[in-house]
Amino acid sequence: MSHFTDQLGRTITLDQRPRRIISLVPSQTELLYSLGLNEEVTGITKFCVHPETWFRSKPRVGGTKDVRIASVRELKPDLIIANKEENDKEQIEELSRHYPVWISDIGTLTEALQMITAIGELTGKEKEARALATEIGDRFATLKVPQHSVTSLPHQGLSPATPPRTAYFIWRRPWMVAGGDTFIHDMLHRCGLTNLFADKARYPSIELEALAASGCELVLLSSEPYPFREKHIAEIRAVLPQADIRLADGELFSWYGSRLLEAPAYFQNLLGRKIP
């Protein structure tokens, strides 16, 4: 019998290595795949789109916020992987009364790497998880930039001497952006960008006219949860004619599992910066 502490400080007990795992978190589903846990994962959500083979073949137990408890019960899990922000608190509390539920709580890259190694320990994949976390950390190390020396965001309104003042949009109507206590904020910081909404919690709603008065220099329009497209760039440019406006892959800014391997190279390409 083994005891494990999750990122909320809760302790769960496993009688043996889990063989029937349900993942309620898309980025952590992909992590389980990367760790080689194909047979052990018996259930996922309808938003667990990576890997596609699992999305097409694994039983789905609903969405991240609307898990079908009856479907979970049918799969008889011996471990459920959940997340504080992405899953519904009441549903997770109900599941915890019947099954071991390990909950992640991630706001930074450091916490994401801790989660990866912890899930490796939970599932008997310690070696693979440690190697993955080390590789992600090494790749992110190449993104370190000196303070106030962000280079080449090629647009007439940007100064190379200071970090571009940035707004990262996740929703439209109402317009919503990433605040300072989010994983996205940590990714922006690691890119050498200044989040204009670092003093706001979670995902505040804003008015575009107010953003124009803030001196915003760079706007990133995420592909998720709202699917921003090229047509939305013109809508924002009408209010922010001097800003650099770019579409951003939301998975690479907000997924905190093995997809983090791809993030540093993507950030380099998106921001037009050479990594030393």
C-alpha positions as CSV (number, residue, x, y, z in Angstrom):
1,M,0.0,0.0,0.0
2,S,1.4,3.4,-1.1
3,H,0.5,6.9,-0.2
4,F,0.7,9.9,-2.5
5,T,0.2,13.6,-1.9
6,D,-1.3,15.7,-4.7
7,Q,-0.8,19.4,-5.5
8,L,-3.6,20.4,-3.1
9,G,-1.9,18.6,-0.2
10,R,-4.4,15.8,-0.2
11,T,-3.2,12.2,0.3
12,I,-4.5,9.2,-1.6
13,T,-3.7,5.6,-1.0
14,L,-3.2,3.0,-3.8
15,D,-3.1,-0.7,-3.0
16,Q,-1.1,-1.4,-6.2
17,R,0.1,0.2,-9.4
18,P,-3.0,1.6,-11.1
19,R,-4.3,-0.4,-14.0
20,R,-7.6,1.4,-14.7
21,I,-6.9,5.1,-15.0
22,I,-9.4,7.8,-16.0
23,S,-8.0,11.2,-16.9
24,L,-10.3,14.3,-16.7
25,V,-7.6,16.7,-18.0
26,P,-6.6,16.9,-21.7
27,S,-3.0,18.0,-21.2
28,Q,-2.5,15.2,-18.5
29,T,-4.2,12.7,-20.8
30,E,-1.5,13.4,-23.4
31,L,1.1,13.1,-20.7
32,L,-0.1,9.6,-19.8
33,Y,0.3,8.7,-23.4
34,S,3.8,10.0,-23.5
35,L,4.7,8.0,-20.5
36,G,3.6,4.8,-22.3
37,L,0.4,4.1,-20.3
38,N,-1.8,2.9,-23.2
39,E,-3.3,-0.1,-21.6
40,E,-3.8,1.5,-18.2
41,V,-5.8,4.5,-19.4
42,T,-9.4,3.3,-19.7
43,G,-11.3,6.6,-19.8
44,I,-10.9,10.3,-21.0
45,T,-13.0,13.4,-21.6
46,K,-14.4,14.6,-24.9
47,F,-11.8,17.4,-24.9
48,C,-8.8,15.0,-24.7
49,V,-8.0,15.4,-28.3
50,H,-4.4,14.3,-28.1
51,P,-3.4,11.7,-29.0
52,E,-5.9,11.3,-31.8
53,T,-5.8,7.5,-31.6
54,W,-7.0,7.7,-28.0
55,F,-9.6,10.4,-28.8
56,R,-11.0,8.0,-31.4
57,S,-10.8,4.8,-29.4
58,K,-10.9,5.4,-25.6
59,P,-14.2,5.6,-23.7
60,R,-15.3,9.2,-23.0
61,V,-16.8,10.1,-19.7
62,G,-18.2,13.5,-20.6
63,G,-16.5,16.9,-20.5
64,T,-14.0,18.4,-18.0
65,K,-16.8,20.3,-16.2
66,D,-19.7,17.8,-16.8
67,V,-18.3,14.4,-16.1
68,R,-20.9,11.6,-16.4
69,I,-20.5,9.9,-13.0
70,A,-22.4,6.8,-14.2
71,S,-19.8,6.4,-17.0
72,V,-17.0,6.6,-14.6
73,R,-18.6,4.0,-12.3
74,E,-19.0,1.6,-15.3
75,L,-15.2,1.8,-15.9
76,K,-14.3,1.0,-12.3
77,P,-11.2,3.1,-12.1
78,D,-8.5,2.6,-9.5
79,L,-7.1,6.1,-10.2
80,I,-8.6,9.3,-11.5
81,I,-6.4,12.2,-12.6
82,A,-8.1,15.7,-12.2
83,N,-7.2,19.4,-12.0
84,K,-8.4,22.1,-9.6
85,E,-9.2,24.6,-12.3
86,E,-10.3,22.5,-15.2
87,N,-12.7,20.2,-13.3
88,D,-15.9,20.9,-11.3
89,K,-15.2,20.9,-7.6
90,E,-18.5,19.3,-6.6
91,Q,-18.0,16.5,-9.1
92,I,-14.5,15.8,-8.0
93,E,-15.6,15.7,-4.4
94,E,-18.2,13.2,-5.3
95,L,-15.7,11.0,-7.2
96,S,-13.3,11.2,-4.3
97,R,-15.8,9.5,-2.0
98,H,-15.5,6.4,-4.1
99,Y,-12.2,6.4,-5.9
100,P,-8.6,7.7,-5.4
101,V,-8.5,11.1,-7.1
102,W,-5.1,12.8,-7.6
103,I,-5.6,16.6,-8.2
104,S,-3.1,18.9,-9.9
105,D,-2.9,22.7,-9.3
106,I,-0.6,24.3,-11.8
107,G,0.2,28.0,-12.3
108,T,3.9,27.8,-13.3
109,L,6.3,25.7,-15.3
110,T,7.9,24.6,-12.0
111,E,4.6,23.2,-10.8
112,A,4.0,21.5,-14.2
113,L,7.3,19.7,-13.9
114,Q,6.5,18.7,-10.4
115,M,3.2,17.3,-11.6
116,I,4.9,15.3,-14.4
117,T,7.3,13.6,-12.0
118,A,4.5,13.0,-9.5
119,I,2.3,11.3,-12.0
120,G,5.3,9.2,-13.0
121,E,5.6,8.0,-9.4
122,L,1.8,7.3,-9.2
123,T,1.9,5.2,-12.3
124,G,5.2,3.3,-12.0
125,K,6.8,5.5,-14.8
126,E,9.3,7.3,-12.6
127,K,12.2,7.0,-15.0
128,E,10.3,8.1,-18.0
129,A,8.7,11.1,-16.1
130,R,12.0,12.3,-14.7
131,A,13.5,12.2,-18.2
132,L,10.6,14.1,-19.7
133,A,10.6,16.8,-17.0
134,T,14.4,17.2,-17.4
135,E,14.1,17.6,-21.2
136,I,11.3,20.2,-20.9
137,G,13.3,22.1,-18.4
138,D,16.4,22.1,-20.6
139,R,14.4,23.4,-23.6
140,F,12.9,26.2,-21.6
141,A,16.3,27.2,-20.4
142,T,17.1,28.3,-23.9
143,L,14.2,30.9,-23.6
144,K,15.9,32.8,-20.8
145,V,16.3,36.4,-21.7
146,P,18.0,39.3,-19.8
147,Q,15.7,41.7,-18.2
148,H,14.5,44.5,-20.5
149,S,16.3,43.1,-23.5
150,V,13.6,41.4,-25.6
151,T,14.6,41.5,-29.2
152,S,12.8,41.8,-32.6
153,L,9.1,41.8,-32.4
154,P,9.0,43.4,-35.8
155,H,6.4,46.2,-35.7
156,Q,6.6,49.9,-35.9
157,G,5.1,50.4,-32.4
158,L,7.5,48.2,-30.5
159,S,10.7,49.2,-28.7
160,P,13.5,46.6,-28.5
161,A,14.7,48.1,-25.2
162,T,11.8,47.0,-23.1
163,P,9.5,43.9,-22.8
164,P,6.5,44.5,-25.1
165,R,3.3,45.3,-23.1
166,T,1.1,42.3,-24.0
167,A,-2.5,41.2,-23.8
168,Y,-3.3,37.5,-24.2
169,F,-7.0,37.0,-25.2
170,I,-8.8,33.8,-24.4
171,W,-12.4,34.9,-25.2
172,R,-14.6,37.3,-27.3
173,R,-17.8,38.9,-26.2
174,P,-17.1,39.5,-23.5
175,W,-13.4,40.1,-24.2
176,M,-11.4,38.1,-21.7
177,V,-7.6,38.0,-21.1
178,A,-5.2,36.0,-19.0
179,G,-4.4,37.5,-15.6
180,G,-1.4,37.2,-13.4
181,D,-2.2,34.0,-11.5
182,T,-2.5,31.8,-14.5
183,F,-0.2,29.3,-16.3
184,I,-0.4,31.4,-19.4
185,H,1.0,34.4,-17.4
186,D,4.1,32.3,-16.5
187,M,4.5,31.4,-20.2
188,L,4.3,35.0,-21.2
189,H,6.9,35.9,-18.5
190,R,9.3,33.1,-19.8
191,C,8.9,34.6,-23.3
192,G,10.1,37.9,-21.9
193,L,6.8,39.6,-22.3
194,T,5.0,42.0,-19.9
195,N,1.5,40.9,-19.2
196,L,-0.6,44.0,-19.0
197,F,-3.0,42.2,-16.7
198,A,-0.5,40.7,-14.2
199,D,-2.3,42.5,-11.4
200,K,-5.7,40.8,-12.2
201,A,-6.9,37.4,-11.1
202,R,-7.7,34.6,-13.4
203,Y,-9.4,35.7,-16.6
204,P,-10.8,39.2,-16.3
205,S,-13.3,40.8,-18.8
206,I,-12.0,44.0,-20.4
207,E,-13.1,46.7,-22.8
208,L,-11.1,47.1,-25.9
209,E,-11.3,50.9,-25.6
210,A,-9.6,50.8,-22.2
211,L,-6.9,48.5,-23.6
212,A,-6.1,51.1,-26.2
213,A,-5.4,53.6,-23.5
214,S,-3.0,51.1,-21.7
215,G,-0.2,51.3,-24.2
216,C,-0.7,47.7,-25.4
217,E,2.0,46.8,-27.9
218,L,1.4,43.1,-28.5
219,V,-1.9,41.2,-28.7
220,L,-2.0,37.4,-28.8
221,L,-5.3,35.8,-29.8
222,S,-5.5,32.3,-28.5
223,S,-6.9,29.3,-30.5
224,E,-8.6,28.1,-27.4
225,P,-11.0,28.1,-25.6
226,Y,-12.3,30.7,-28.1
227,P,-11.2,29.8,-31.6
228,F,-9.7,33.2,-32.7
229,R,-9.1,33.4,-36.5
230,E,-7.6,35.8,-38.9
231,K,-10.9,37.7,-39.2
232,H,-10.7,38.7,-35.6
233,I,-7.3,40.5,-36.1
234,A,-9.0,43.3,-38.0
235,E,-11.6,43.7,-35.3
236,I,-8.9,44.4,-32.7
237,R,-6.7,46.5,-35.1
238,A,-9.6,48.9,-35.5
239,V,-9.2,49.8,-31.8
240,L,-5.4,49.2,-31.5
241,P,-4.0,50.3,-34.9
242,Q,-0.4,50.5,-33.6
243,A,-0.3,47.1,-31.9
244,D,1.3,43.9,-33.2
245,I,-1.6,41.4,-33.3
246,R,-0.9,37.7,-33.7
247,L,-2.7,34.4,-33.5
248,A,-1.4,32.0,-30.9
249,D,-1.6,28.3,-30.4
250,G,-3.5,28.1,-27.1
251,E,-2.3,24.5,-26.4
252,L,1.3,25.6,-26.4
253,F,0.5,28.5,-24.0
254,S,-1.8,26.6,-21.6
255,W,-1.3,22.8,-21.8
256,Y,1.1,21.7,-19.0
257,G,1.9,18.1,-19.9
258,S,4.2,16.6,-22.4
259,R,3.2,19.2,-25.0
260,L,5.5,21.6,-23.2
261,L,8.3,19.9,-25.1
262,E,7.1,21.8,-28.2
263,A,6.5,25.2,-26.5
264,P,10.0,26.8,-26.5
265,A,10.5,26.3,-30.3
266,Y,7.0,27.5,-31.0
267,F,7.6,30.6,-28.9
268,Q,10.8,31.3,-30.8
269,N,9.0,31.1,-34.1
270,L,5.9,33.1,-32.9
271,L,7.9,36.0,-31.5
272,G,10.6,36.1,-34.1
273,R,13.3,35.7,-31.5
274,K,16.5,33.7,-31.9
275,I,17.2,31.4,-29.0
276,P,20.9,31.4,-28.0
